[in-house]
Amino acid sequence: MQVALAQMSSQVGAVDANLARAAELGAQARGGDADLVVFPELAATGYCTASIQPHLATSGEDERLARVAGGGSAVIGFVDAPWYNAAAWWQNGRLNHILVSMPVAARR
């Protein structure tokens, strides 16, 4: 199994831009024969603290996350409602699993 680590610098609150960059990196990794692309913690939203508005929270089923996987397999971090650090594992175009960690506000 080929695993690609997609290192990227996310901007806080720039979800669309972050996911567009992640989709580019995912396509590049799959072009290099990666079976699984793994993105950083909170790659979709940028690293948030309690001071960031909760409207950044999204769902692991968000179609923007599916585009990052691009029909392959990818794990991407995001803020899950109501305010949890989470990661979505997409495989073959389907949401396979969501791992939810501690509340983001607890990680000051």
C-alpha atoms as one frame of an Amber mdcrd trajectory, in Angstrom:
protein
   0.000   0.000   0.000   1.338   3.432  -0.988   0.491   6.167   1.543   1.031
   9.840   0.712   1.251  12.478   3.428  -0.127  15.710   1.979   1.544  18.476
   3.964  -0.242  21.797   3.532  -0.649  25.110   5.304  -4.354  25.739   5.803
  -5.780  29.194   6.364  -8.193  29.541   9.280 -11.728  29.926   7.979 -10.838
  29.553   4.275 -12.602  26.206   3.924 -13.195  26.369   0.159  -9.606  27.448
  -0.570  -8.182  24.832   1.822 -10.234  22.053   0.250  -9.341  23.186  -3.266
  -5.646  22.967  -2.339  -6.232  19.571  -0.707  -7.950  18.309  -3.873  -4.918
  19.401  -5.919  -2.531  17.621  -3.559  -4.746  14.536  -3.527  -4.799  14.356
  -7.329  -1.023  14.780  -7.424  -0.564  11.972  -4.876  -2.922   9.632  -6.733
  -1.001  10.427  -9.939   2.048   9.119  -8.101   0.227   5.836  -7.370  -0.802
   6.629  -3.770  -3.510   4.316  -2.458  -4.276   6.555   0.521  -3.716  10.294
   0.967  -3.532  11.588   4.546  -3.962  15.286   5.296  -3.042  17.257   8.437
  -5.232  17.797  11.461  -7.982  20.324  10.711  -6.757  20.743   7.121 -10.229
  21.730   5.919 -10.817  24.582   8.343  -7.350  25.618   9.440  -6.372  25.223
  13.050  -9.152  26.729  15.128  -9.369  27.851  18.727 -12.381  28.677  20.873
 -12.219  32.262  19.613 -13.089  31.224  16.034 -16.761  31.312  15.133 -18.466
  27.884  15.309 -19.906  28.378  11.794 -16.675  26.803  10.523 -17.952  23.435
  11.709 -18.966  21.192   8.845 -20.085  17.617   8.351 -17.911  14.664   7.455
 -20.429  14.024   4.701 -19.711  17.415   3.124 -19.384  16.946  -0.654 -16.313
  19.194  -0.596 -14.511  16.525   1.465 -15.561  13.904  -1.097 -13.875  15.937
  -3.846 -10.617  15.805  -1.888 -10.740  12.002  -1.973 -11.422  12.155  -5.721
 -12.788   8.624  -5.908  -9.743   7.236  -4.099  -8.990   6.990  -0.406  -8.218
   9.986   1.786  -8.259  10.993   5.435  -8.843  14.704   6.045  -9.242  16.619
   9.279 -12.052  19.086   9.885 -14.160  20.651  12.655 -17.290  18.561  13.200
 -20.437  20.070  14.716 -20.960  20.973  17.464 -17.236  21.790  17.783 -15.077
  18.669  17.705 -11.729  17.907  16.118 -12.507  15.151  13.609 -11.199  13.282
  10.586 -13.200  11.812   7.715 -11.994   8.678   5.942 -13.277   8.555   2.382
 -12.757   5.420   0.317 -13.797   4.803  -3.295 -16.045   7.864  -3.324 -17.901
   6.961  -0.104 -17.597   8.146   3.461 -16.214   5.139   5.310 -15.721   6.450
   8.851 -15.533   9.618  10.954 -13.151   9.709  13.889 -14.114  12.345  16.462
 -11.633  13.516  19.057 -11.867  16.039  21.870 -13.606  19.408  21.616 -11.405
  21.930  19.816 -11.942  24.451  22.619 -10.244  22.041  25.049  -6.981  22.245
  23.069  -5.876  25.769  23.910
